[in-house]
């Protein structure tokens, strides 16, 4: 079974080599770069076994991009504490959504209405929880704070993704800026298959889901290398994603 490798960073701004990846399941680090090839240099190495290759990397690559205090930096919080983050961030809250389905969406009256009619309708069908969240978003954006999302969409879109495209009208009306990106473009950009919020470019809220696509808990991460990596993901995704209106026009043209 293939490893799930995540690109952490590179020591080169030109060739992308040397670079460092992390195994998402084991925590092991994979480094690739130019081999140590001079025989006199190789002869000085201890315990270099047959089939092994020594790789030369800048010290800064390991300092900047290798995981640091992995278990100590992440703190698991429940969903109530997670929701409180939206009342406390100072400047920006940015979200990457990559999943094909969110079970919480399907537990609402809006979902049933969408499946039956093809639209979520107007705000009159919102539940109390959606109204509270909407009030909070309006209050935050009224202060000049930015709340932004990029949603990854399959070709063809799943039912859950079509639901989010339609219901985004409500989020945008409350002050969010929501953009969309085709999954094949996201794969080309090597965006991670992760769902996270990035608050004020310093705090990551990594969303954890079970096998039934239900959000169970959130890991808070402040490790500098992880924050920089997620900021790079944000910059790439935001640059290539397009507005809901433009994205839906693309869908109609492809249909």
Secondary structure as UniProt FT lines:
FT   STRAND          5..10
FT   STRAND          19..23
FT   TURN            24..26
FT   STRAND          29..32
FT   HELIX           39..42
FT   TURN            43..44
FT   TURN            50..51
FT   HELIX           59..65
FT   HELIX           70..73
FT   STRAND          75..77
FT   HELIX           79..84
FT   HELIX           85..87
FT   STRAND          92..97
FT   TURN            103..104
FT   HELIX           105..107
FT   HELIX           109..117
FT   HELIX           123..125
FT   HELIX           128..142
FT   TURN            143..144
FT   STRAND          146..153
FT   HELIX           159..173
FT   TURN            174..175
FT   STRAND          177..182
FT   HELIX           183..188
FT   TURN            189..190
FT   STRAND          196..199
FT   TURN            200..202
FT   STRAND          203..209
FT   TURN            211..212
FT   STRAND          215..221
FT   HELIX           224..240
FT   STRAND          242..243
FT   HELIX           244..254
//
